[in-house]
Amino acid sequence: MPIFQEGQSFRSGWLWAIVGLVAVIASLLLIKVLLDHSHGDDAHSIVVLGIIVFMSAFVMPMVLLSLRMYTKVFADRIEISIFPFEHRVIAASEIAEATVADVSVTRQLAGMRGFESNKGLIAQGDRGVQLVLRNGNRLLIGTREPESLNAAIRSILPGARDRAGRN
């Protein structure tokens, strides 16, 4: 039974703006090819552009609408999944530190020298929990409930039960 669990959707305005821009540009290209008489008998280019428009205007938004990020904290581990692409399990013994942090996607990306050592899993919001793993890697977990997630993670860290018993 999870100590903490949260599900989030990808509803970021800038993400949808990019998807919309790609769909509009692809649609305009298709319209131009359809109206351009010099390509009138080039069915191949019309079919290719039609596929691009379909993918950018319909398939990409449907994939984004179906994406979900799930975060679960158990007594011995954290599970984070972005269905259907990623599933990470982090043992409590791997975590050195957990702190509430502000999320800035641009700052997070700018600070990533190697994607494996400094990674962010963010679906919504502007706050999260920054994990520092024992191997030195960092993982920023975006959440709408940063204090609750942080408290749950800190409760499973090695030595947390000993500290709680002494108080």
Number of C-alpha atoms within 10 A of each C-alpha: 8 14 16 18 18 14 15 18 16 18 14 11 9 9 11 14 11 11 16 16 13 17 21 15 14 21 19 14 17 21 14 13 18 18 11 10 10 9 14 12 10 12 12 10 15 19 12 12 20 17 14 19 21 15 15 21 20 13 13 16 16 12 10 15 12 12 18 17 23 18 23 20 24 18 16 15 19 22 16 21 17 20 12 11 9 10 13 11 12 14 16 20 14 16 23 15 16 20 17 21 18 14 21 15 13 9 9 13 14 9 12 15 10 10 12 11 14 18 20 22 18 21 21 18 18 15 20 27 26 22 25 19 19 12 10 12 15 21 18 23 23 26 27 16 16 21 16 16 26 23 16 20 27 19 20 21 20 15 12 12 12 9 10 9 8 6 5
